[in-house]
Amino acid sequence: MEQKLDFKKEYRDLYQPGSAPSLVEVPPIPYLLVDGQGAPDGPSYQHAVELLYSVSMTIKMSKMNGAQPTGYFEYVVPPLEGLWDCGPQGFDPDRDSWRWTSMIRQPEFVTEEVVRQAIETVRKKHPDYQTECIRFGVYEEGLCVQAMHVGPYTTEQETIDRIAAFVRDNALEDACGTERRHHEIYLSDPRRTAPERLKTVLRHPVCRK
């Protein structure tokens, strides 16, 4: 049986950091992306997640009808990720004002044409999906500080504070802004995992002073 590439296991430096903050150089990575605004439990975000998984699974399962792209290999669909910010005013407790980009990593064989064909397939199956909002692109993140957060999403600030302290203590500057943003990688399924056991990679872009 052909071995499936699991990005979480192959690239442990990106997906399995320790609880203590550490530096990582993130290479350019291809993604399917959907931009939006609002609370993560709102309809806009939920639709984005459904759309991302639908297109990602269509690409993965293209082998079933002989339409797999050139260079196709067996792989596990990577976890859901998200970029978050509240605009130039900084953190805003009003969750409806939160801006996000929800995204799923894609294998290197995926191209604009592969994505276009997958979107067309999804559009035919789900005419109610707003497929025009999904896009394909490469996110260049660069130097970052990251740590594993274990627990509910509502307690992430504890880990973010540790990341901030690491940045201050190591002659670094937080580079979060409109281009490089607070990044979360959701390794656990919240529908099947107790809140206290959720694992989320938290990552902040930085630059050296």
Secondary structure, DSSP 8 states (H G I E B T S, - for coil): ----B-HHHHTHHHH---SS-EEEEE--EEEEEEEEES-TTSHHHHHHHHHHHHHHHHHHGGGGGT---TT---B----EEEEEE--TT---S-GGG-EEEEEEE--TT--HHHHHHHHHHHHHH-TTS-GGGEEEEEE--EEEEEEEEES-GGGHHHHHHHHHHHHHHTTEEE--SSSS-EEEEE-S-TTTS-GGG-EEEEEEEEEE-
